[in-house]
Amino acid sequence: MTVPLASSSPSRQRVPAAERRDALIEAAVTEFAHAGLHGTPVDRIARRVGVAQPYVFSLFGNKRELFLAAVQRSFERVIDAFERAAADYRAGGAGDCEDVLQAMGRAYVELLESDRAALMMQHHAYAACDDEVVRTRVRVLYARIVAQTERIAGADADAERLDEFFRYGMWLNVAAAMGVEDLSAGCEWMRAAGAEG
């Protein structure tokens, strides 16, 4: 009787398409955050996950669909941060915040500091809005984030406070992208840069 020899190479496990899709979106956030829609080759995203480029297109019809999935993921990270901050505030965990919007704002600053890819994806999403399909989807996602923020904040978010919250958030985005803490006219770095130029 012959006993078959055990294979010395480990058997390759098949990864479910849903897991691969999720991994591709995460890789896409990282790659698109660096070079945007037009500057990022899909094969770079595929290599990051260890799949062939045709496989990417079997899950996403084209590069724009993958880009939009990455944009949506970055917007979802913001909503998740707001949800956690509001829950923490309501549980008494953000005692020095005046209200839930302030707690959510603090969480947003922390997100900008800890997840540069999510920040830069937002910038690339807005920059790609010359594409009508991208513009339409980004508008929907932005409207959704405003509506979700209003829902999460509840009574703390009248229209005026909500507008101010988002204006300040955009100010924070620009400051974070440039690596500065202040965009106020005449702040120290701005005076120094103005003197150089």
N, C-alpha and C positions, 0 to 999 in steps of 0.2 A: 504494500500500500504506500502510495506516494503522498506525502504531506506537502501542500503548497506553501511556498515560502511567503512570508509576510512582506509586503511592499515596504521598501525602505523610505519611500517618499510619502509624506502625509497626503491623505486624500483632500482634494480641494472642495470646500463646502460652497454650495451655491447660495449666494446672497439674494434674498427676496428683492423684487423690483422696487417695492416701496422703500426699503432701506437704501438701495442704490440711489433712488430719486432724492431722498432726503440728503444723502451724502453729497450728491451732485449740487443740490441747492446750496448747501453749506460751502462747498468749494467755490461755487459761482459767486457767492457773497464776497469771499476773500479775493478772488481774481478780478471781478468786475469793480470792486472797491478801489483797486489799483489803477485800472486802465479804462474803465467805462465800457459801454456797449460796443462801440466801434473799435476800440483798441485791444480787446481781449479775444484771443483765439480760443475757440471751443476745445481744441485739442489740448490746450493747457489745463483746462478744467477737467477734462477726461483723464489726463495723466495723473492729476492730483488724487483722483479717486481710484485709479488703476483699472480703467475701462477704456475701450476703444471709442473713438469719436462717433462712429455709426450708432453705437449703443446709446449715446446721449440723445441722438436724434430719434431713437425709437421711443424715448420717454418724453422728450420735448420736441415739438414739431420743427422748431428752428431756434436759432440763437436768441432771438427777441423773446420767445416764450420762456427760455431759461433765465434771461435777464429779468423779466417781469416776476418770475418766481423768486428770484433773489431779492428784488425790490420789496416784494410782499413780505418776505422773511424779515427783512430789516425793519419794516414798519411794525410787524408783529412783535419784535423785540422791544420796541418802545411801549406798545400797549401792555406787554407782560410786565415791564418795569413799573409802569403806572399802576397796574393792578396790585402788584406786590407792595408798592409804597403806600397805596391807599389802605390796604388790609393792615399793614404794619401801623400806620397812623391811627386807624380806628381801634387797634388793639392796644394803643398806648405806647407803641414803640418809637414814635418820633416826637417825643415830648416837647422839643424846642421849636417845632414848626407851628405856625399860627393856625394853619388849616390844611386840608388834604391837598389842595393845589400846590402849596409850598412844599409839602412832602413829595409830591409827584415831580415837581421841578428839581428838587434835590436828587431824586432818583435818576432824572434825565441827565443831570450833570455827571453823575457817577457812571452812567452808561457811556456818555461821550468820552470819558477818561479811560474806561476799561475796554471798550469795543470800538476801536477806530474804524473797523471794516463796516459796521452798521452805520456809522456817521458818514463815511465816504460814499456808501451805497445811496444814501439820501441825496447827496450832492450830485452823484452821477444820474440818479433818477430824474432830478430836475433838469440837468443838462441835456438829457436825451429826449426832452419833451418836444423837440422839433419833429420827432416821429409821431404822427397822429395817434397811432395805436398806443404807444407808450404814454403820450400825454393824457389820453382818455383814462387809461388804467391808473396812472399816478394821481389824477384828480379824484378818482373813486377812492383810492387808498388814503389820500390826504383827508377827504371828507369823512371817511370812516374813522380815522384817528381822532378827528375833532369830535365826532359824535360819541365815540367811545370815551374820550376824556370827559366830555360833559356828563355822560352817564356815570362814570366812575366817581367824579367829583361831587355829583349830586347838588345839594343846596349851596355848596361853596362856589358854584360856577355859573354866575349870570353871564350874559353875552359879552359885556364889557370886560369882565375879568378873564373870560376865556380868550377873547381877542388879545388881550395883553399877555397872557400866558404863552400863546403861540408866537406873537411878535418877539417876545424875549427868547423863546426857544430857537427861533431862526437866528437871532443875534448870537446865541450860544453856539449854534452850528458853525457860523462863519468864524467866530473866535477860536473854536476848537480846531477847525480845519487849518487855520493859520498858526496854531500853537501859541495863542496868547490868551490871557485871562480877561482882558479889558479892551473894548472897542470905543470907549468914550473919547470924544474929540479932546485932544490935548493930553491924553494919558501918556505916561512916561515913554513907552516903546514907540508910540506914534510921533512924539516930539523928536526922539532920537532918529527915527527913520526919516522924518521930514527934513531934519538937518543934514542928513547924508545926501539926499536927492535934490 
